[in-house]
Amino acid sequence: MDTIYDLLDSKHLEFLEDVLHGLSQQQKSIPSKWFYDEAGSHLFEDITRTREYYPTRVETRLLHQVSEEIGQFTKQLNVLIEPGSGASLKTRILFESSLNIDTYIPVDISEAFLHRNALQLQKDFPRIRTIPLVGDFTKSLPPLGLGAHDKKLLFFPGSTVGNFSPIEARSLLRSFNHLVGQGGWLLIGVDSTQDREQLLAAYNDIQGITAEFNKNLLKRANRELRANFDLERFSHEARYNEDDHLIEMHLVSDCEQTVTLGGKVFGFAAGETIFTESCYKYPTQDFLAMADDSGWRMEHAWMDDLESRFQIFLLRAKPG
C-alpha cells in the first residue's frame, strides 16, 4: 500500500516535512510561507482590503504620492524584480509612473495565482515584458536570464520583511543585495508602528478574514497532506510582543485533542498553540542598521503622517 510519502511531489514533500518538523517542536509551528496556496493568496488580498489592516492602505497611498519621485531616483534602471509578488497591485502604481522599466519578474510560490496575474499584467502593460518565476524567494532562485547590462530594482512592499526575525531579515537583505548586484537598488516597505491597539486590530479583523487565512493552513494540510485537523477545534489568535516589537499569529487548540499526519500522532493540550507567523514592526533605526549590515545604503525615505508609522525606503547597494 502506498504511503503519503509515495503520493506527493517534491513541493508537497517539502510541505509535509516542514509541518512534521514544526509540530514536533516544544512550541508547535508551521512556516508562514505555506499560507500561500491559491486560496490563501486570495484571502490575503481580502485582508488587505479590510478597514483594520492599515499597512496596504497606507503604503498604496504613499506610493501614489511618491512614485514620480521614485522614478527620478531610479530612471537608469530597466528591470523590476518582485519577490512574493502576490497580485502585484502596488507594482501597477510603479508601472504607471515615470519608471523606465522594460522587464518585470514577479516571483511567487503560488503557481496558478502567479501565472494568472502575470498574464493580466502583460495585457495591461504590453510595453513591459513580464516573466513570472515560480519559486521560494527565501531560497536560491533559478537564473533570471538577464543580460550583463540590465540594471535592477528589487521591489519588496507590504512590510513583508517583518515576517522575518532580525537574523533572518539580515540574511534576506544580503540575498537581495546579491540578486540585484553592483549598482542595484531596493524599494522596500517597512512598518514601524508601535501602537498596541492598532496592531492587534489589524491582525484580528472583525470580519474574521485573518482567522480564515490562518486556519487555511490546516485546511491545506488536510487536503494536500491527508492530515485530520478539526478546524472547528482551533481558533485564531494574534498577540503583541511589546519587547520585541512583534505581532505573533497563533492557532489555538480549543480542547485536548490529537491530530494524525504522515503516520505520526500529535497531541494538543487545551490552549496549546501552533505558531504560524511573525510580524515584526522594526523601529526605523533598527531597520536601517540591518540594511547597512547587509550591504545597503539609504538614498531616501518616505513616511506616512496620517495613521501609522509605515515607511518606504529606497536603498542602493554599496559599491564593492
N, C-alpha and C positions, 0 to 999 in steps of 0.2 A: 504493500500500500504506500502511495506517495505521501511524504510528509510535507509540511508547509514550506520547508526549505527547497523541495524539489519543484514547487509550483511557482516560485517567484523569480522575476528577472532581477538583474543586478541592482536596479534602483530600489525595488521593493525589499530586496535582501538588506540593503543599507538601512532602510526604514525599520525593518524588523530588528536588526542588530542594535540600532540606536534606542529603540523602545525597550528591548530586553535589558540593555545595559542601564538605561535610566531608571527603570523600575526596580533594579537590583540594588540601587544605592540607598543609603540611610534616608536622605531626602530624595524621594522619588521624583523623576523628572522626565520630560520628553523635549528634545530640542525644538526650538520655535520655528526652524526652517520648514518643519513638516506641517505647519499651518496651511501652506500654500499649495494645496491641490486646486482644482478649478473652483470648487465650491468655496473653499477658504479664501481664494483671491477675490471672488465676488463679494463675500461677506466683509472682507477688509475694506473694499471700496464703499460698501454701505456704511461701515463705521465712520469713514472719513466725512460722510455727509450728515452725521448726527450733530445736534446742537452742542452737545457736551464736548465733542472731540475737536478742540480748537487748533491743533497743530497744522492740519491740512488747510483749514480755512485761512489761518494766519500766513502760512508760507505761500499759499496761492496769491493772496493779496500782495504780499511783499514782492513776489516775482513779477506780478503785473507792474508794480511801481518801479522796479529797478532793472527790468530786463534790457532796456535800451542801454543803460549804463554798463551792464554786464557785457553786452555786445561790443561796446567800445573798448573795454579791457581785453577782450578775447578775440578781436576781429581777425587775428592771424591764424586762428585755429579752424580746422575743417572737419574734424571727426569728433562726434559726441558719443561717449560710452556711458551706459546707464546700468549698473549692477542692481538687480532686484527691481526691474523696471515697472512691474505691475501693469496698470492700464495706461501708463505714460501720459497722464493728463497734464502734469506740470511741464512735461517736455514740450507739449504743444505751445506753451507760452513762450518758451525759448525759440522755437521754430518760427513763431510769428514776429519775433523781434529782429534786431539787426545782426544776429549771428551769421557768420559765413559758413555754416555747417553744410557739407555736401554728403556726409555719410553718418548714419546713426546705427549704433549697435546696442540694442536692448538685450539684457541678459536676465533670464528668469528661470526658475526651477519648474514652473508650471507650463508644460509644453503647449497644450491646446490653447490656454489663455494667451500665452506669448505670441503664438503664430496668428491668432485671430486679430489681436491688437496691432501687430506689425503690418498685416495686410491692410488694415484700415488706414494706418498712418501713411503707408506707401501711396494709397489712393488720394489721401487728403493733402499730402506734401510730395508730389511727384518729382520735384527737383532734388529731393533728398533720398539717397539710396539707403533703404532700411534693410539691415542684415540681422535677423533675430538669431540669438545664440542661446540654446538650452544649456543651462549649467548652474552649478552652485558657486556663487562668487566668493564664498569663503574658502574655496579650494582652488587648485590650479585650473585655469581655463584653457581650452584648446587655443591654438594660434588664431589671432584675429584676422590674418590675411591682409594686413595693411602695408602700405609702402613706406620706405625709409623717410620720405619727405612729409608724410602725414603728421599733422600737429593735433594733439589730442586734448580734449576737455572731458573729464570724468564728472558726471552729474550724480550726486547721491543725496536726494532730498528726503523729506519726511522724518528727519531726525532718526533715521534707521541706525545710525552709529550708536544710538542709545541702547540698542539691543545687545551691545557687546560690553563686557567688563572693561575696565581700563587697560588691562594686559591684552585682552583680545582686540580692543579698539586700536591700540598701537600697532599690533600685528597687521590688522586690516588696512590701516592707513599706509603702512610700509608697502603692503602688496599693491595698493592703488598707485603709490609712487612708482613702483617698478613697472606697473602696467602702462602708465602714460609715458614714462621715460623722460629723458632730458628735454626740458622745455615744456613739459606737460602741466596742465592746470587741473584743479579740483574745485568744483562748486558744490558745497555741502550745507545741508540744513541741520541745525543743532538746537535742541530745546533746552534752555537753561532755567525754565520756570521752576519755582520752589514753593508755590502756593499749594498747601496740602489739600484743601477742599477742591480747588480747581483740578488738581491732578487726579484725585480719587473719582471725581465726577466724570472725567474724560475717559476713564477705563471701566466705568460702571454705568453706561448709558441707560436711560430709563426704558428704552425700547427693548433692551436685552440682546442687542445685536452682538456686542462684545462677548456676552456669555455664550451665544450660539457659535461664534467664531472660535472661542476657546474649546468648547465641547466638540466642535467638529474634528478635533484631533482624535478623540475617542471614537467618533463615528467612522473616521477614516481608518483607524486601526481595526475596527470591527469588519469593515468592508474589504480592506485590502490585505489584512494580516490574519483574518479569522479569529480575532480576539472576541471576548464576550463581555465587554464593558456594558453595564446597565446605565445608560445616560441619565435616567431618572434618579439615580443614586449618587450623582455627582453635581456639585454646584460651582459656579464661577465665583472667584473672589480676587479682587485687586487690593494690594497692600502698599502703603507708602513707608519706605525705609528712609527716614529723615537723615540719619547719619551718613548714609552712602548716596544720598540724592537719587533715590531709586524707587520706581514702581515695580512691584513683583506681581505677576499673574500666576494664579494657582487654580487647580481643580480640586475641590474639597470632597472627600468621601463623606457622605451624609450618615453612614452607618458602618458597622463592621461587615466586611464582605470579602469575597475572593474573586480574582479575575484570572482567566486562563489565556495564555498566549505562547505560541511556539513550543508547546509541550511543557510549559512551566506554569506553576500556580503562584500568584502573588496575593498575599494577604494585606488587607487595608483595615486599620482601626478607624473607628468613628472619629472624624475630624482630621485624619491624616490627609496630606495633600500631595498632588503631583505638581511640581513647579514647571511652568511652561514658558515663561518669558520674563526677561529683564528689560526694563525701560529706564535707562539711566538718564538723568537730567543734568548733564555736565555743566557746572559753572564755567563761565567764559574763560577764566584763566586756566582752569584745569584742561579744558579742551585745547586751548592754544599751546599749552605745554606739551600735550600729547602730539599735536601736529608738528611742533618744532622737533621733538624727538624722532619723529617718523619721516623727516626729510622735507617738510613743507614750510614755506614762508607765507605769512598772511599778506595779501595785497589790498584787500578791502573787506568790510563787514557792514551788514545792514541789519537793524534790529526792529522788531515790532514795538510800537509805543502805544498800542491801544488796549490789548487784552492779555498780553503774556510777555515772556522774555525769550521769544523764539528769534533765532538769528540765522542769517545766511552768510557764510564765509566764502570768499574767493581766495584760494590758496594757489601758490605756484611752487613747483618742485625746485628745491635748492640746486644750484649748479654743482656738478661733481658727484 
